[in-house]
């Protein structure tokens, strides 16, 4: 397992832990470990659940939800992935520069000024406006560039209205190739889910009424939670768009999920200071925590500049030596404090696990998200660039 950080290992004390394979020093502050074998396995599991003729679109937008765009994409390609989803033109360009020739879909609206580069890179945009459609048709690409028609069935965020989408499909505009039609679910990851059934019905009805729609183009409706809650659209191949499930994250509380899907990312940090404080002491900015007993308080070298939400102040937990330890006081920009009073043998340099397994215990992104009332996407997606990602297996790690 090797870090992608350029920091020289010569600056790291030989007393810290090292990669068991190549003896490269691990970071001294905080890092994320990304299991690329789990990415490949999770893809194969998801791919095995869809009917023959359907396909999985691997969502790698937002730096693959914080896991690393290119390492994740390459792992998925190795497992057989042929479709990818990004959010920006630059993300698509990054995949192309890396030599990934798979079909790359841009899932969010692009500006008309980006149409030429979109066509040049061979990316598949999701059409949500006539302005982008006109620009895309005028790119003069050697071959008619492919696109998806995005249909708004109730999300209210992007997509053409049902009437606009019907008119576009019926007109068969020259200069482009409609490769698929798609919609996006607004509340499939909510409990209770109040809108998905209505959106599914609207999409199915629209498909049935679109008599000019070719039978062999893609239909795409479901993200990770949608794959668990909606049926397969009729007539034609279906492109399923899992994101969180690929990374081993359960998309909503109580969601059924194959037990063999496993979390891809673990997040860790080091203890850099241990202090004994008497009862009545306050900890952190604003003195929001007052100790009710004599306590041993450890400083962990991770804070909100690394992506640890400040909302975890006085309610988050980390695991040290197999013991769950509460975050005490406010999460600072570069550090936080935890109560290790009941953890024997704490020494400087010990590892605190924020996400992932620690002995028989596992801290999951879903638990962190639920604690602060946010989406399960946030704990990994918000990891900042100063958190090195360590990949296992790593191409530059000799075996």
LINZI-V863189 format. One line per field, one symbol per residue. ss: DSSP state (h for helix, s for strand, l for the rest). phi: phi as a letter, one per 40 degrees, with the letter a starting at -180 (. if undefined). burial: I if it has 24 or more other ideal C-beta (glycine too) atoms within 12 Angstrom, else O. A space follows every 50 residues. Layout:
BEGIN
ss: ???
phi: ???
burial: ???
END
This chain:
BEGIN
ss: lsslllllhhhllllllsllllllsllllsssssshhhhhhhhhhhhhll llllssssslhhhhhlllhhhhhhhhhhllllssssllhhhhhhhhhlll llsssslllllhhhhhhhhhlllssssllhhhhhhhhlllllllssssss sllllllllslhhhhhhhhhhllllssssssslllllllllllllhhhhh hhhhhhhhhllllllllsssllshhhhhhllllllllssssllhhhhlll llllllllllllllsssssssssssssllllsslhhhlssllllssssss lllllllllhhhllllssssllsssssslllllllsssslllllllllll ssssssssllssslhhhhhhhhlllllhhhhllllllssssslllllll
phi: .bcccccccccbdccccbcccbgcccccbaabbbccccdccccccccccc cdgcabcccbcffffgchdcdcccccdcchcbbbbbbbccccccccccgc cccbbccbcbcdcccccdcccgcbcbcbacccdccccccfcdbdccabcc bcbicgbahccdcccccccccfccgbbccabaabccbcbbbccbbddccc ccccccdccccccdcbccbbbbcdccccbbccdcghcbbcbcbdcdcgbc cadgccadcccbdcbbbbabcbabbcbcdgcbbgdgfcbbccacbbbbcb caaccchcdcccdgacbbbbfgbcbccbgccccbaabbcbdcbcgcbcgd cbccbhcbgcbbcbdccccccbgbccccdccccccccccbbbcbdcbcb
burial: IIIIIOOOOOOIOOOIIOIOOOOIIIIIIIIIIIIIIIIIIIIIIIIOII OOOIIIIIIIIIIIIIIIIIIIIIIIIOIOIIIIIIIIIOIIOIIIOOOI OIIIIIIIIIOOOIIOIIIOIIIIIIIIIOOIIOIIIOIOOOOOIIIIII IIIIIOOIIIIIOOIOOIIOOOOOIIIIIIIIIIIIIIIOOOIOIIOOII OIIIOIIOOIOOIOOOIIIIIIIIIIIIIIOIIOOIIIIIIIIIIIIIII IIOOIOIOOOIIIIIIIIIIIIOIIOIOOOOOIIOOOOIOIOOOIIIIII IIIIOIIIIIOIIIOIIIIIIOIIIIIIIIIIOOIIIIIIIOIOOIOOII IIIIIIIIOOOOIIIIIIIIIIOOIIIIIIIIIIOIIIIIIIIIOOOOO
END
